[in-house]
């Protein structure tokens, strides 16, 4: 089955180069009308799409400027009447170790990656609710879910996008809005100094785009993170161990230390669909222990 986006309207931020450009070109090639949103390069990508017979709109956009984002969304609605897909891809880097990093550089990265994603999502959320359809893609990173030296600002922002995805998945479900995340490893202007030539050749942005398009397709799952790079695609999950229940009289730091190997044992992990499911689990265990003691 071929994935098509005929009749769909997509906004891709950071689409002037790299991953965003790759996503935008692929969406357009499969029938979507695409808004190329970036601080630079948007016109060239839009022209590339129209030259190939597609429909595109360029928008010079700072994703941290809520008024500019709202104006762009209004322009899209006036021209095309709907917004079906938002890919939050815009990003910057300000890499330094935490001890050397200024709070200004920390804030700048969080503002673009996390607040930018929230700002753009907020601007289309009511539209998607009203039309009972929406596909939103966050762009997270292994720097956020696993960590990467010198990227405390970037890692915090990217982990925050996963948290945002988790909550918006729950809030959007009854309105037909699916929210997912892509964790790409790709050669872009942000990563070109991090890899050698051989690695850069293996990490073409085009190799991450198939996962992005799947995650914004009509039959996409929701609350799903796919890692994509160099031809490998994997699902990332947040899980917890079975854990250990300690009776009330044994809830001490020493008891936790003594039980830590069992607490940390991931032989039988559990993945929950929401925070309340975890709360239900621990309260159920506490209630069972209380009834057994009676």
Secondary structure by P-SEA (a helix, b strand, c coil): cccccccbbbbbccccccaaaaaaaaaaaaccccccccccaaaaaaaaaaaacccccccccccccaaaaaaaaaaaaaacccccbbbcccccccccccccccaaaaaaaaaacaaaaaaaaaaaaaaaaaaccbbbbbbbcccccccccccaaaaaaaaaaaaaaaaaaaaaccccbbbbccccccccccccccccaaaaaacccccaaaaaaaaacccccccbbbbbcccbbbbbbbbbccbbbbccccccaaaaaaaccccccccbbbbbccaaaaaaaaaaaaaaaaaaac
